[in-house]
Amino acid sequence: MAIPGMEHISSNDNVIFNVTPKYKLYSIGAILIATLFGSVLAAGYLITCNYRRLGENAAAKKTFIFAAGVDC
């Protein structure tokens, strides 16, 4: 996966990126609490949000469909 603006850096270059994202992901603890006090669908929604924030839209869609199917 290429980082925008960093195409000129080859895979052999030793570069360390110290970038803080502008979004927060739901922790495993938050997902566990959502499962215990809510449902599998609530946990699936939080995981779906994490995938979308990471740009993994296909995984987000699959996760939500799976969580909705399990929760029925």
N, C-alpha and C positions, 0 to 999 in steps of 0.2 A: 504494500500500500504506500503510495507516494504521498509525501507531505507537501501541500501546496507551497510553492516558492522555494522548495529545496530539491528540485529536480537535478541540479548540477552536482549534488553530493552522491558519490558512488557508494555502493554497498560495502566496499572495502575501507572506506574512511571511518575512523573512530571519532564519532561525534556524539556528544551527550546533550540532549535537549532538556532543559529545565523549564517546562511550560506548564502553567497551572490552567486547567480548563475553566471555562466560565460557567460550567454547569456542575451539579452535584448528582451523584448516583445514589440510589437507595442501597443501604447496607444489607448484608445478610440478616442481621438482627431485625431490621425493619421489615424485611420480607417474612421472617419467621413470625413476628408479632402479627402481621397482616393475615398470615395463614391461621394462626391460633385463634385470634379474636374475630376474624372476618371469615374468609373462605379461601379455597384454592383460587377462585376467580380474582379475589383481592390481591393475592400474591402474584398471580399471573399478570395483573395490571401493572404492578410495580416493576416486575421484570421487563415487561413490554416497554415501559417508560425508559428503563435503563438502556435497552437495546436501541430505542429511537434516538436517545441522546448521544449514543455512540455511532449513529449513522447506519445501524444494521436493521434496515426496515423489513427485509425478508424474514429475519429471525424474530423480529417483533411480532409480525403477523402470525407466524407459526406458533409462537408461544401463546399468544392470546387465544387463538383458535383451540389449541390443546387445552388450555386452562378452562375455557368455556365448555369444552366437551367433557372434561373430567368432573366439572362442577355440576353437571346436569343430573 
